[in-house]
Amino acid sequence: MRGLFVVLALSAGAVTRGGEDAFPTPVDTEKSTARPMDPLEVCRTARLPAGFRLEVFAAEPAVANPIAIDTDARGHVWVAENYSWSGANAGGWSDEFRDRIVVFADEDGDGRHDRRTVFWDGGRLLTSIAVGLGGVFVLDLPRLLFIPDRDGDLVPDGPPETVLDGFDADAVGHTPANGLKWGPDGWLYGRHGIQATSRIGLPGSGDSQRVAINTGVWRYHPGRKQVEGVLHGMTNSWGFDFDARGELFVINTVIGHLWHVVPGSHVERMYGVDLDPHVHDLIPQVADHVHWDTGEKWSDVRSGISDATDAAGGGHAHIGLLVYQGDDWPAEYRDRVYTLNLHGRRINADLLAPRGAGFTASHGPDLALFADPFFRGMDLVATHDGAVLIADWSDTGECHDHDGVHRSSGRIYRLVHGQPRPRTVDVAALDGAALRAALLATDQWWSRAAVREWQRRALAGVPSTTTQRGSSIRSPRTPIRSTGCAACGRWRYSTGFRRGRWLGRSTTTIPPCARGACGCSPTARRPRARSPTTPRSTCSSGSHGRSATVPCRSTSRACFRVSTPEGGSGSPLPSPATTRSPPIRRCRGWCGTGSPGSCPTTPFGRWRW
């Protein structure tokens, strides 16, 4: 059976290679003589809820050591393959091998790749990728790179461009910077581990212009060329995701596994002192449980999983995080937090619920258990058809790899429910009306892809009446929508079209109602707003996407749903809510109609502030 699968993998479409030098052949250094379970057998033996099915999207020799995955606007699957990690006993990282990025395409929609393309094979310490804005952002330590591919032909348009530098690539060991992910506010988010402190900044920046990050979350804005720390603390985070309201949750190991990322927060850490010596009473995790028996030492799991730890969830180490917001899985699985448990070889599920000013998370039933002793899940990513891709590093042991590295295996599995409906996807070719429809889709993959495409067009100066391929579009007159400026990160009114004109870089909303402060486009047409002298009881919200008259409930806030927080810039933007967004938790009484404690349903769903 395994031999048959290898033949199928080799014949599954064209293989193209990039790079001028021959790619070094990866060598297995793992001491064990055992072999991974056949990929088809892994799918057959996986324990899943009724109606779910595990499929093989790609496997060795087509892919090996997948450390991160992402999808682009055409549904291609981008995979970062890492061969430079040699294990803790071999010095951590080796320059004997190179890392690369490969791109897979499923052209017939059968759930398996048909074409494989080597996009770039010049990596030296590759940990993460994020596709968007006419190329791919690459964490190849000690730098954050941008490799341009503006025509989308899967061939780099030029050499990699250094965006940020200063990431530690030596003392950081197995806790390097990782985890690139686009936020709904236009920022590119990343993570960092605990074993070293990096001072990251633009190339050539002085020490005073750099941001220190030891363990936590950081972000970079490609339009404003700005980097900043977001959260400080934890241990070695290797996964995060945004929910339907734009709240960010991050996974962790050992001391706790789930934190709510509040910008500027300082949370508990495994050891060491916080970078700010004046911080006290660090914030604990939001989960009300752990996934291991705390009566044991955290390192005991290396000798095997006890019955108590198995019942609790499988172990303390977690990799990857996904808040499922697709349309393929049943409704009861939506909005749950899913993470890969390393030692337990399973997918844990946490159930989020509001609590005070934040959240709590209770333990839900595990989504999947894998019988393959080589299964080491690395990433969870949703696709355009509602399925979820699972990257499997395929190795024994754990992330330290004291027994060596098995470099010749790797898999990308696809977790589906029922029979997903094949969908043709090319978000970059959509006109304005189609992008707006994608923005309001219940499947958040389409919404996020639409935001990314709007940001690309804004930064490239592409008018709203032109697609990526240059065709002219006539956009109907539509209401203006309120959101955040993807180009500069500040709050603004409009992300839409009116009479065929792009209003995506308009004014910041600061009391009263609307006042120009964004500065992205001083000549941009301002949305219609209430005059400060207009009686608050008759303030119309028609220019905000509603036709009803909305009474205002405050003398200091804008009259409809949003105002700029103190400081004005860099505020995270909640992602476009789905039409099935659950009710808000509370309202401060100034943002809408109805009884106190309620907010109006806007074109983006119900928002809380």
C-alpha positions in Angstrom: 0.0 0.0 0.0 2.8 2.4 0.9 4.6 1.8 -2.4 1.4 2.4 -4.3 1.0 5.8 -2.5 4.5 6.8 -3.2 4.0 6.2 -6.9 0.8 8.2 -6.9 2.5 11.1 -5.1 5.3 11.2 -7.6 2.9 11.3 -10.5 0.4 13.8 -9.0 1.2 16.7 -11.3 4.1 18.7 -12.5 7.1 19.4 -10.2 9.0 22.6 -10.9 12.1 23.7 -9.1 13.5 27.1 -8.3 16.9 28.4 -7.3 20.3 28.3 -9.1 22.2 26.0 -6.9 21.3 22.3 -6.3 19.2 21.9 -3.3 21.1 19.8 -0.6 19.5 16.4 -0.1 18.0 16.2 3.4 19.4 13.4 5.5 17.6 11.6 8.3 19.5 11.7 11.6 16.9 10.1 13.9 18.2 7.1 15.8 15.0 5.1 15.6 14.7 2.7 12.7 10.9 2.9 12.8 8.9 4.3 9.9 5.9 6.6 9.8 2.5 4.9 9.3 1.2 5.0 5.7 -0.7 8.3 5.2 -3.8 6.5 4.0 -3.7 4.3 7.1 -3.4 7.4 9.3 -6.6 8.6 7.7 -8.4 5.3 8.1 -7.4 4.9 11.8 -8.0 8.5 12.9 -10.7 8.8 15.6 -13.1 11.5 14.4 -16.7 12.6 15.2 -19.5 11.2 13.1 -19.6 12.7 9.6 -15.9 13.9 9.6 -13.3 12.5 7.2 -9.5 12.8 7.1 -7.9 12.9 3.6 -4.3 13.1 2.3 -3.7 16.4 0.5 0.0 15.8 0.1 2.7 13.5 1.5 6.3 12.5 1.1 8.1 12.7 -1.3 6.1 15.7 -2.4 6.4 17.4 1.0 8.6 17.0 4.1 9.1 18.7 7.4 6.3 21.2 6.9 6.8 23.8 9.6 4.1 26.3 8.5 1.3 26.5 5.9 -0.8 29.3 4.4 -3.2 29.8 1.5 -3.3 32.6 -1.2 -6.1 34.4 -3.0 -6.4 31.5 -5.5 -6.6 28.8 -2.9 -3.1 27.5 -3.5 -1.5 26.0 -0.4 1.9 27.4 0.5 4.2 25.2 2.6 7.4 26.2 4.4 9.7 23.2 4.6 12.4 23.3 7.3 15.5 21.1 7.1 17.9 23.3 9.0 16.6 22.3 12.4 19.0 19.5 13.6 17.8 18.9 17.1 18.9 20.1 20.5 21.8 17.5 20.8 23.1 18.6 17.4 23.4 22.3 18.3 19.9 23.3 17.3 20.3 24.7 13.8 22.6 23.6 11.0 23.8 25.4 7.9 24.4 22.1 6.2 20.9 22.1 4.7 18.6 24.8 3.2 14.9 25.4 3.7 12.4 26.1 1.0 8.8 27.2 0.1 6.7 24.9 -2.1 3.2 25.7 -3.5 0.5 23.1 -4.1 -2.5 23.5 -6.3 -5.7 21.3 -6.3 -6.8 22.0 -9.8 -9.7 19.5 -10.1 -11.2 20.1 -6.6 -10.8 16.5 -5.4 -9.0 17.4 -2.2 -5.6 16.3 -3.3 -2.8 18.3 -4.9 -2.3 18.1 -8.7 0.6 20.5 -9.1 3.7 21.2 -6.9 6.0 24.2 -7.5 9.2 25.1 -5.6 8.8 28.8 -5.2 12.0 29.5 -3.3 14.8 27.3 -1.9 17.2 29.8 -0.4 16.1 29.6 3.3 18.6 29.2 6.1 16.4 29.2 9.2 12.8 29.3 7.9 10.0 29.2 10.5 7.0 30.9 8.9 5.3 32.4 5.8 2.4 34.7 5.2 1.1 35.3 1.6 -0.2 38.7 0.6 0.3 42.1 -0.9 1.8 40.9 -4.1 4.2 38.3 -2.6 5.0 36.3 0.5 6.5 37.5 3.8 9.0 35.0 5.1 10.6 34.6 8.6 14.1 33.4 7.7 16.0 34.3 10.8 17.5 36.7 11.6 15.3 38.6 9.1 11.7 39.1 8.0 11.8 39.0 4.2 9.4 39.9 1.5 9.7 37.9 -1.7 7.7 39.7 -4.5 5.5 37.8 -6.9 3.2 40.6 -8.1 2.0 38.7 -11.3 1.2 35.6 -9.4 3.1 33.2 -11.6 4.7 31.5 -8.6 8.2 32.7 -9.7 9.9 35.4 -7.6 10.0 38.8 -9.3 13.4 39.5 -7.7 15.6 38.7 -4.8 14.2 38.7 -1.2 13.8 42.2 0.3 14.7 42.6 4.0 11.8 44.1 5.9 12.9 43.6 9.5 16.1 42.3 11.1 17.4 41.7 14.6 15.7 38.4 15.3 17.9 36.1 17.4 19.0 33.0 15.5 21.5 31.5 18.0 20.6 31.4 21.7 16.9 31.2 20.9 17.2 27.4 20.3 13.9 25.7 19.7 11.9 28.8 20.6 12.5 31.1 17.6 10.3 33.8 16.2 7.5 32.2 14.2 3.8 32.3 13.3 3.2 35.0 10.7 -0.5 35.7 10.4 -2.4 38.6 8.9 -4.7 40.5 11.3 -8.0 42.0 10.2 -6.5 45.5 10.9 -3.8 45.2 8.2 -1.0 44.3 10.5 1.2 41.2 10.2 1.4 39.4 13.5 4.2 37.1 14.8 5.4 35.4 17.9 8.6 34.8 19.8 9.9 32.3 22.3 11.5 32.6 25.7 15.1 31.5 25.4 16.5 34.7 23.9 15.6 38.4 23.5 15.5 39.9 20.0 15.6 43.6 19.2 13.7 43.9 15.9 13.4 46.9 13.7 13.8 48.2 10.2 17.2 47.6 8.5 19.7 50.1 9.7 17.6 51.2 12.8 19.5 52.2 15.9 18.9 50.5 19.2 16.5 53.1 20.4 14.3 52.5 17.3 14.0 48.8 17.9 11.5 46.7 19.8 12.6 44.2 22.4 10.7 41.0 22.4 11.6 38.0 24.6 8.5 35.9 24.7 5.2 37.0 23.4 3.5 38.6 20.3 4.7 41.3 18.0 3.4 42.9 14.8 4.5 44.8 11.7 2.5 47.2 9.5 3.7 47.0 5.8 2.2 50.3 4.9 3.5 52.4 7.8 6.8 50.4 8.1 6.2 50.2 11.9 6.9 47.4 14.3 5.7 47.1 17.9 5.3 44.6 20.7 1.7 43.5 21.4 1.9 41.0 24.3 4.7 40.0 26.6 4.9 36.7 28.4 4.2 32.9 28.1 6.8 30.3 27.1 7.1 29.1 23.6 4.0 30.0 21.6 3.4 28.3 18.3 -0.1 29.3 17.2 -2.8 32.0 17.3 -5.9 33.1 15.4 -8.6 35.8 15.4 -12.3 35.1 16.2 -15.3 36.7 14.4 -14.9 40.0 16.3 -11.2 40.3 15.7 -10.1 39.1 19.2 -6.8 37.4 19.1 -6.1 34.2 21.1 -2.7 32.6 21.4 -1.6 29.0 22.3 1.2 28.1 24.7 3.0 25.3 26.5 3.7 24.1 30.1 2.4 26.9 32.3 -1.0 27.3 30.6 -2.2 26.9 27.1 -4.5 29.8 26.1 -4.3 33.6 26.4 -6.4 36.4 25.1 -4.1 38.8 23.4 -4.9 42.3 24.7 -2.5 44.9 23.2 0.0 46.1 25.8 -0.7 43.2 28.2 2.0 41.4 30.3 1.1 37.8 31.1 2.6 35.0 33.1 5.8 33.5 31.9 7.5 30.1 32.5 10.7 31.7 34.0 12.7 34.8 34.0 11.8 38.5 34.5 9.4 40.5 32.4 11.1 43.1 30.1 9.3 45.8 32.0 10.6 45.8 35.6 7.6 47.8 36.8 5.1 45.2 35.8 3.4 43.3 38.7 0.7 40.7 39.0 1.0 39.2 35.5 -2.2 38.1 33.8 -3.0 34.3 34.0 -4.4 32.3 31.1 -8.1 32.5 30.2 -8.6 28.7 30.1 -10.1 27.3 33.3 -8.2 24.0 32.8 -5.0 22.4 31.6 -4.4 19.4 29.4 -2.1 17.4 31.7 -2.0 16.1 35.3 -0.3 18.9 37.3 0.6 16.4 40.0 3.3 15.2 37.6 6.3 17.1 36.5 5.7 18.7 33.1 8.7 16.8 31.7 7.4 13.4 32.8 5.4 13.1 29.5 8.6 12.4 27.7 8.6 9.0 29.2 5.0 8.3 28.2 1.5 9.7 28.8 -0.1 8.6 32.1 -3.8 7.8 32.2 -4.5 11.0 34.2 -2.7 13.2 31.6 -4.4 11.3 28.8 -7.8 12.0 30.3 -7.0 15.7 30.8 -6.1 16.2 27.2 -2.8 14.6 26.3 -0.1 16.8 27.6 1.2 20.3 28.2 2.7 21.1 24.7 0.4 22.6 22.0 1.1 23.7 18.4 -1.1 25.6 16.0 -4.4 27.3 16.8 -7.5 27.7 14.8 -10.8 29.4 15.6 -13.0 27.6 13.1 -15.2 30.0 11.1 -15.9 28.1 7.9 -19.2 26.7 6.4 -18.2 23.0 5.9 -18.3 21.8 9.5 -21.6 21.6 11.5 -22.7 24.7 13.4 -21.8 23.3 16.8 -18.1 23.2 15.8 -18.0 26.8 14.8 -16.2 29.5 16.9 -14.4 26.8 19.0 -10.6 27.0 19.6 -8.7 24.0 18.1 -5.1 23.2 18.8 -2.7 20.3 18.1 -1.6 18.5 21.3 2.0 17.3 20.6 2.4 14.4 23.0 -1.3 13.4 23.0 -1.3 13.2 19.1 -4.8 14.8 19.0 -6.7 18.0 18.4 -7.9 19.6 21.6 -11.0 21.8 21.6 -11.7 24.7 24.0 -15.1 26.5 24.3 -14.8 30.3 24.5 -17.3 32.3 26.6 -17.4 35.9 27.8 -16.3 36.6 31.3 -16.1 40.1 32.7 -14.0 42.3 30.4 -12.4 39.2 28.8 -13.0 35.6 28.1 -12.8 32.2 29.7 -12.3 28.8 28.0 -13.6 25.5 29.1 -12.5 22.1 28.0 -14.4 20.6 25.1 -14.3 17.1 23.6 -11.2 16.3 21.5 -11.9 16.7 17.8 -9.4 14.0 16.5 -6.9 11.4 17.7 -4.2 10.0 15.6 -2.7 6.5 15.9 0.6 7.3 14.0 3.5 7.5 16.5 5.2 9.8 14.0 2.3 12.3 14.0 3.5 15.7 15.1 1.0 18.4 14.1 2.5 21.8 13.3 -0.3 24.0 11.9 -4.0 24.3 11.3 -5.3 26.4 8.4 -8.8 26.8 7.0 -9.3 26.7 3.3 -11.7 28.4 0.9 -14.2 25.5 0.9 -14.5 25.3 4.6 -12.1 22.3 5.1 -9.1 22.5 7.4 -5.5 21.6 6.5 -3.3 20.0 9.1 0.5 20.1 8.7 2.3 17.0 10.1 6.0 17.3 10.6 6.1 13.5 10.9 8.7 12.6 13.5 9.0 10.9 16.8 10.0 12.4 20.1 9.1 16.1 20.6 10.2 19.6 19.4 13.6 19.3 21.1 14.4 16.3 18.9 17.1 14.9 21.2 17.1 11.7 19.1 17.7 13.4 15.8 15.4 14.6 12.9 13.4 12.5 10.4 13.8 14.8 7.4 12.4 12.4 4.7 8.7 12.5 5.7 5.9 15.0 6.1 2.2 15.2 5.4 -0.6 17.7 4.8 -3.9 16.2 5.8 -7.4 17.7 5.0 -10.2 17.4 7.6 -13.6 17.7 6.1 -17.2 17.1 7.0 -19.5 15.4 4.5 -18.7 16.5 0.9 -17.4 20.1 0.7 -18.7 21.9 -2.4 -15.8 22.7 -4.8 -15.5 26.4 -5.4 -13.5 28.3 -8.0 -11.5 31.0 -6.3 -9.5 34.0 -7.5 -10.1 36.8 -5.1 -7.6 39.1 -6.9 -9.8 39.0 -10.0 -13.0 40.1 -8.2 -14.5 43.5 -8.8 -15.7 45.8 -6.0 -19.2 44.4 -5.7 -17.9 40.8 -5.5 -15.3 41.8 -2.9 -18.0 43.4 -0.8 -20.0 40.1 -1.0 -16.9 38.2 0.1 -16.4 40.6 3.0 -19.8 39.7 4.3 -19.6 36.0 3.7 -20.2 33.7 6.6 -17.0 31.8 5.8 -14.3 34.0 7.2 -11.7 32.7 4.7 -13.4 34.8 2.1 -13.8 37.8 4.3 -10.1 37.8 5.2 -9.1 37.3 1.6 -11.2 40.3 0.6 -9.6 42.5 3.3 -6.2 41.4 2.1 -7.0 42.2 -1.5 -8.4 45.6 -0.6 -5.2 46.3 1.3 -3.0 45.2 -1.6 -4.9 47.6 -4.0 -4.7 50.5 -1.5 -1.0 50.1 -1.0 -0.4 49.7 -4.8 -2.5 52.7 -5.6 -4.9 50.5 -7.7 -8.2 52.4 -8.4 -11.4 50.7 -7.3 -12.6 50.3 -10.9 -9.6 48.0 -11.8 -8.9 44.4 -11.0 -5.4 42.9 -10.7 -5.7 42.1 -14.4 -6.5 45.7 -15.4 -10.1 45.2 -16.5 -12.5 48.1 -16.0 -15.3 47.7 -13.5 -18.5 49.6 -13.0 -19.4 49.6 -9.3 -23.0 50.4 -8.3 -23.9 53.0 -5.8 -23.7 51.3 -2.4 -23.7 52.5 1.2 -20.4 53.3 2.9 -19.2 50.8 5.5 -17.3 51.7 8.6 -14.0 49.9 9.4 -10.3 50.5 9.9 -7.8 51.8 7.5 -5.8 48.9 6.1 -3.2 51.2 4.7 -2.3 53.1 7.8 -3.9 51.2 10.7 -6.1 54.1 11.9 -9.8 54.1 12.2 -11.7 55.5 9.2 -15.2 55.5 7.8 -15.6 53.9 4.3 -14.4 50.6 2.9 -16.6 50.5 -0.1 -17.5 52.2 -3.3 -19.9 55.0 -4.1 -20.8 55.9 -7.6 -17.8 53.8 -8.7 -15.4 55.8 -6.6 -13.1 54.1 -4.0 -13.5 55.6 -0.6 -11.2 53.1 1.2 -8.7 55.7 2.5 -10.9 58.3 4.1 -11.2 60.0 7.4 -10.7 58.8 11.0 -13.7 58.9 13.3 -13.0 61.0 16.3 -15.7 62.9 18.3 -17.7 64.6 17.2 -18.8 62.1 14.5 -16.1 62.5 11.7 -13.1 64.7 11.5 -10.2 64.3 9.1 -7.2 62.9 10.9 -6.1 59.8 9.1 -3.9 61.6 6.6 -3.8 58.6 4.2 -5.4 60.6 1.4 -6.2 64.3 2.2 -8.1 64.6 -1.1 -10.3 61.6 -0.4 -14.0 62.3 -0.3 -15.3 62.4 3.2 -18.4 60.4 4.2 -21.5 62.3 5.1 -21.5 62.9 8.8 -23.7 64.6 11.5 -22.8 68.2 12.1 -21.9 68.9 15.7 -25.0 71.2 15.8 -27.4 68.5 14.7 -29.7 67.5 17.5 -28.6 64.1 18.8 -32.1 62.8 18.8 -32.3 63.1 15.0 -28.8 62.0 14.0 -29.1 59.9 10.8 -27.0 56.9 10.3 -27.8 56.5 6.6 -24.2 57.2 5.6 -23.1 54.4 7.7 -25.0 51.7 5.9 -28.4 52.1 7.7 -31.4 54.1 6.6 -33.0 54.4 10.0 -32.7 57.4 12.3 -30.6 56.5 15.3 -30.8 58.5 18.6 -27.4 59.4 20.1 -26.8 58.5 23.7 -23.7 60.4 24.5 -22.3 63.9 24.4 -18.7 62.8 23.9 -18.9 59.9 21.4 -19.6 59.7 17.7 -23.2 59.0 16.9 -23.0 55.6 15.5 -21.1 52.6 16.7 -17.4 53.6 16.5 -15.0 56.2 17.7 -11.2 56.3 17.8 -9.7 55.1 21.1 -7.4 57.3 23.0 -4.2 57.8 21.0 -6.0 57.5 17.7 -3.7 55.2 15.7 -2.7 51.6 15.6 -5.9 50.3 17.2 -6.8 46.7 16.3 -9.8 46.4 14.1 -12.3 43.6 14.8 -12.7 41.4 11.7 -15.9 41.7 9.7 -18.4 39.7 11.6 -20.4 36.9 10.0 -24.1 37.2 9.5 -24.3 34.4 12.1 -22.3 36.4 14.7 -23.6 35.8 18.3 -25.0 38.7 20.3 -22.7 41.2 21.9 -22.0 40.8 25.5 -22.8 44.3 26.6 -23.1 47.8 25.4 -22.0 50.9 27.1 -25.2 52.7 26.2 -24.1 55.1 23.6 -23.9 53.1 20.4 -27.4 52.4 19.2 -31.1 52.1 19.4 -33.3 50.1 21.7 -33.0 49.6 25.4 -29.8 50.3 27.3 -27.4 47.4 26.9 -28.1 46.7 23.3 -26.4 47.8 20.1 -27.7 48.0 16.5 -27.0 45.4 13.9 -24.6 47.0 11.5 -23.6 45.8 8.0 -20.8 44.0 9.9 -23.0 42.4 12.5 -23.4 43.3 16.2 -20.3 44.9 17.7 -19.4 45.5 21.3 -17.1 48.2 22.7 
